[in-house]
Amino acid sequence: MSMNQSNNQIIKKNLLIICRGAGDLATGIIHRLHRAGHRVIALETDYPAAIRRQVSFCEAVYDGSAAVEGLTARLVPALADAESDTETYSGINDTPAAHIASEKWDSSAIEAVLEAGEVPLLIDPKGESVALLKPDVVVDAIIAKKNLGTTIDMAPLVIGVGPGFTAGQDVHLVIESMRGHNLARIITDGMAQPNTGVPGNIAGFTSERVIHAPAAGYIHDVRKIGDIVQKGDEIARIYPDKESYDNALSEYVPVNATITGIIRGLIREGYYFRKGFKIADIDPRESEITNCFTISDKARSIAGSVLEAVSAFEHGVKIY
């Protein structure tokens, strides 16, 4: 891959793929596509709220980089917030949207990360960089249970993961994200199964293995991902405001383990959320501690189907 400096554009020698989202499922997709030889760029929000932080590239938003199973995602900071306008611009990206994006991100910095064999991560919740980068494929793996702005004209191939997308309308293909017989099925017409709100069954536990915030506030993590806890153990504390969070003697609401097992996911220290927000995940299988630090079976299954769709596209095999 080389750079056309005058137009601030990445010139693609092989497939360039943008993945919207860099949580644990998206990370599985990014990891698989990268290992298959594709160049992948991840887009994230300003304050990602991943639970399975040890296997989520979105942690690079906070730490500058994040490594998962031998692959590193590296934050490429925005140059500045660009102002929208409607003037006409010269060059390959001759659109206002592309010009705005070129003012916001330096393509040479993005390419430098790609050339280092890493995944560039941009803070771009609206997908503004798509106009600049002109990817071959866009994958929406935000897992928001609804479409947050992905359109079928963003790239020659656009894939939506999970509910909220309709194949043939806002995306070309949908990948089923619901556990069960149809997990990771490629949908060419219609939508994925709607969100049931019930987590997948692990060792006989479903809803009880996922912990939601009993109150709004800032979290202080008492335990960490990978710790073995007993039902009822305190794993975190919620402080109602920033002042009380900064004062360890302030009153707080305890967060207790709902089952015995391993803390597989725990939201980032100091994160603010509303009551009811998902903040932790406990795996009842105490012998599966390595699962806390590796890409899940679900993520790998979905990633395999995304790669299948991308490979078909790359080789001119029409599946939709």
Number of C-alpha atoms within 10 A of each C-alpha: 13 13 15 12 12 8 16 22 23 21 17 15 9 12 17 19 26 27 26 28 29 31 24 27 28 28 27 28 26 31 25 19 21 19 10 11 11 17 25 25 28 25 26 25 18 13 14 22 20 22 20 25 23 24 27 26 32 34 26 23 23 13 10 14 19 22 17 19 12 7 17 20 31 26 26 22 17 16 12 10 11 14 9 11 10 10 8 9 12 9 12 13 19 14 16 16 17 23 25 20 27 23 17 20 23 19 23 16 13 23 22 15 19 18 13 10 16 22 28 26 31 26 24 18 18 14 21 17 24 20 20 26 24 21 25 19 21 29 27 27 26 24 21 13 15 14 19 16 10 19 18 19 13 19 20 13 20 28 29 33 30 28 21 19 26 22 22 17 13 20 25 23 28 32 28 23 24 21 12 10 7 14 18 25 18 22 22 16 14 13 20 26 15 14 14 7 7 10 15 14 12 13 9 9 15 12 15 15 24 20 21 17 20 17 19 17 23 24 28 22 19 13 16 17 23 22 16 20 21 16 11 12 17 16 21 22 22 25 24 19 14 13 11 16 20 13 10 11 8 11 13 20 16 19 24 17 24 19 21 18 23 25 26 27 24 26 24 22 13 16 16 19 19 13 11 12 15 18 23 24 25 28 24 21 14 16 11 13 18 11 17 21 18 16 22 15 12 17 19 19 17 27 24 18 19 26 18 14 22 24 15 13 17 15 8 9 11 9 12 13
